[in-house]
Amino acid sequence: MSAITWSEALALQQPRMDQTHREFVELLQGLEQAIGSPGSALADQLAAMLGHTEAHFAQEERWMLDIGFAKENCHFFQHQQVLQVLREVLEMVRDKGEAKLVPVLVDELGRWFVGHAQMMDAALAQTMVERGYDAETGCLLQPLAADTAPITGCGGASCS
């Protein structure tokens, strides 16, 4: 098992998104380093990971809504699944002192993140560019026409 490391292969040329993703990777590495620590230290690291991930996903979801994604799209759905798993594992560590799933979580979350960033987040970043969306200000230069259906997929070319 090894947490992922940040590399330019994960960069999406969206500075705010890339910074948030770097922080996610650093927290995942910190979680891996905390494995084997006393329960409270591991729970604290896991809680920090959850808190960051909640804010990270809320930020992306706000951007998606701003540029015309439906709230019921697959990108939102993946976020909700990951948050549910993080919450359940944190509850196991904090309330039951059970940490056996943390190494599995670190490994699987690292694998998931690489694919998610390179596919769904890359599609989001590209759609932000195409629509002239400024993540810092929320300004959208090319909004969808009022009669355009919201994007229900991830936004990529192979997913409407």
ABEGO torsion letter per residue (X at the ends): XBBBBBBAAABAGBAAAAAAAAAAAAAAAAAAAABGBBAAAAAAAAAAAAAAAAAAAAAAAAAAAAAGBBAABAAAAAAAAAAAAAAAAAAAAAAAGBAAAAAAAAAAAAAAAAAAAAAAAAAAAAAAAAAGBBAAAGBBABBBBAABBBBABAGBAABX
